[in-house]
Amino acid sequence: MVERDRAQRLLNVLLDALGDLRRYASGDAGILEDGLARRLAGWAGLRNVVAHSYPVIDFDRIHKALREDIGDLDSFSREVEKMIASVHTE
């Protein structure tokens, strides 16, 4: 159970950071393309499940979502990298 608790905490930290960066980079900032911003918004629901320790967390479902949607996280990572590089060069 300790490993599961650690995995849940790590996932919570990751999803919090993802949500913070997504909010900064979408909307009026226009840094993320709309489709990617919408898909990433779906991760907010997962964050709420993990953060609030709902009675039943389906880790198999979370694992499947991470496996299937990892491309969105890769795309997001590249967009954040570009955003940081543009700020750094200004």
N, C-alpha and C positions, 0 to 999 in steps of 0.2 A: 504493500500500500504506500510505502514511503516513496517509491519510484513514481507511482501514479500521482501523488501529491506534488512532487517536484516537477513532473511533466505539466501538470495543470498550472502551476505557478509560472513556469517558463512560457507556456502558451498565453497566459494572461498578460504577461509583460510584453510579449511580441504583439499581441492584438491591441493593447493599449497604445503602443508606439505606432503601429500601423494606422490606427484611428486618428491619432494626433496629426501625423504627417498627411494623411488623406484629407482631413479637414483643412489643413493649411494649403495644400496643393490644388484643391478643387474649388468649385464655386467661382468667385470673382477673379481669383488668381489665374484661372485658365491654364494651369500647368498640365493637368491630366486631361486626356481625351475623355469625353463624356461616358463612353461605354465602359472604360476601365474604372472611372470614378463610381459608376453605378454598381459594377461587380464588386468593387472593394467595399462599398457601403454594406453589402450583404454580410461581410465579415463582422460588422458591428453586432449583429444578432448573436453570432457565435461568441463574441467577446462577453456579451451580457450573460450568456449561459455559464461560461467559464468563471467569470468574475464573481458572480453571485452564487456560485456553488449550488446550482439547482439540484434537487434531490437525486436526479438520475442524469448523469452526463454520459452520453454514448460515445466512448472513445473510439470505437470502431468507425462510427460515422464521421467523427472529426478527422481521423486518419485518412479515410477515403476522400473527404473534401480537400484535405491538404495535398494528397497525391494527385487528384484530378484537376485542381485549380492552382497548382503551383506556378503555372505560366503567368497567371495574373500577378502573383507576388514577384516573379522575376521582372515582369514589365514595370511594375511599380518601383522596384528597386532601381532599375535603369533610369526611370524618370526622376527619382529623387537624386540619383547620382548626377544627372545633367543639371538639376536645379542647384545643387551644391556647387558644382563646377562653375556655373554662370555667376553665382554670388561671389565665389572666390576670385574670379578674374576681373570683377568690376572694380 
